[in-house]
Amino acid sequence: MQRPELKTLAATLSAALLLAGCAVGPDYRRPDSTLPDRFSESDAVPLARSAAVQQEWWKLFQDPTLDGLMDKAFQYNTDLLLAVARLEESEGLVREARAAFFPEIGAQANSVRTRASGVTYSPIPAGMDPVYTDHKAVLNTSFELDVWGKLRRASEAARAQALANRYNRDTVQLTLAGQVAQAYLSLRTYDAQLVAARETLKSREEALDIARSRQRGGLASALDVQQAETNRAAIQAQMSTLRRQRALSLHLLALLTGVGDLAIGEGDLRVLPQPPVPPAGLPSTLLEARPDLRQAEELLVSANAQIGVAKAALFPTISLTGLFGSESETLSNLFTSPGRIWSYGAGVNMPIFAAGKYMARLDQATARQKQAVATYQKAVQSAFKEVNDALINLREAGENESAQQTRYDAAKKSLDLAQLRYKSGYSPFLEVLDAQRTSNDAQVDLISARQARLSATVDLFKALGGGWQDGTPRNPEAQPPAPVAANATAPGKPAN
């Protein structure tokens, strides 16, 4: 005949299993988007197929020096290492949350020698030894039945938090790549301006020699010589400023890459390849590649699951406990059959009165979920704006560079003519000075326009979460791997 306590335990387990499929709290549903299908600043020509994301977008510039700087940054940058460490911590929290689905088994062993109180047992019964020894060795376990889905919701929240930290790492990496690219472009801009300044210095020294020669021949006054000296000194001062700015850009790159003694030889922005042009009709679905949006959504998933955790606290908690072992006064009899001890049981704990504490916690969780929804929607809207800003900046920067090129070509010809006319005595030196300033300003503005165009391309890459590959089908479920710090383990997607 079955024992009554076994019947009670079996009934409790049966009822718990019937309810185990229920998980209180709302299931996650992505908020509706009100964004257009395409970016308003993108051309209206639709793509034949969806655009895909280019993770290593900086390689489109085809610059080995830039590639090497990116590798160093991903390996040594402290912000990225910090993000990786936070990700590893969150993955540990996921494993901890999953462990709650399994019984926790512990072992306990103790040996106690006790003397009975002569006051409590007064007089001490005949035959009772006031000093006795108790040896015990047991295995114990406890397990909470996830009847209302509290543990499942907690695991869901921890997993979403881990994914959010993963996308935070990717966001830090994307931001870092953009900072390295912009700092490198600034460095090369100063290099180009230094090259132009040296050419201008050479031209102004030639003009100074001509003025001195004409003064010696009585064809020019000392004023021409002094004005030529002033122009030469001005370009020398400009070169000093450019060298200082280049050094500061190099220091910034050293900080971003984690290489304190970083050294980069002089180059020229003008020899970089033309920046890639985005295909027409970029779809707004490209925003799905942005890690900051994925991070915001996973934080929303976590906040949504926390509502279920808070709601489950309003319902009874059912737990199972068990113990099995041996107890004996002597060690020789500890593991014998007469010394065996055991116990098992089921407990129910339900809040009756807590002055509204648990409902307050549920309200807090619901409010945090609403905050996460607003944060996610704002992140999506901001990302859409950033892409449109980058597209218009890229388009207008291209137009500006083209106009600046025409301006510089005309200014260069004007300078050549002014120098020839002055040398032949047909025009005053003032025309040469004016042509020199105009040519120098046009050359500097042309280089700045080229940098603005390249910078706008970098901003577009960042705004799209990486880049694009025209005409390549895209799997929306795929999550392309991104490089991480070399001394960190690349985390995978946390298990359910």
Buried (B, 14 or more C-beta within 10 A) or exposed (E): EEEEEEEEBEEBBEEBEEBBEEBBBEEBEEEEEEBEEBBEBBBEEEBEEBBBBBBBBBBBBEBEBBEEBBEBBBBBBEBBBEBBBBBBEBBEBBEEBBEBEEEEEEEEEEEEEEEBEEEEEEEEEEEEEEEEEEBBBBEBBBBBBBBBBBBBBBBBBBBBBBBBBBBBBBBBBBBBBBBBBBBBBBBBBBBBBBBBBEBBBEBBBEBBEBBBEBBEEEEBBEEBBEBBBEBBEBBEEBBEEBEEBBEEBBEBBBBBBBBEEBEBEEBBBBEBEEBBEBBEBBBBBBBBBBBBBBBBBBBBBBBBBBBBBBBBBBBEBBEBBBBEBBBBEEEEBBEEEEBEEEEEEBEEEEEEEEEEEBBEBBEEBBEBBEEBBEBBBEBBEEBBEBBBBBBBBBBEBBEBBEEBBEBBEEBBEBBEBBBEBBBEEEBBBEBBBBBBBBBBEBBBBBBBBBBBBBBBBBBBBBBBBBBBBBEEEBEEEEBEEBBBBEEBEEBEEBEE
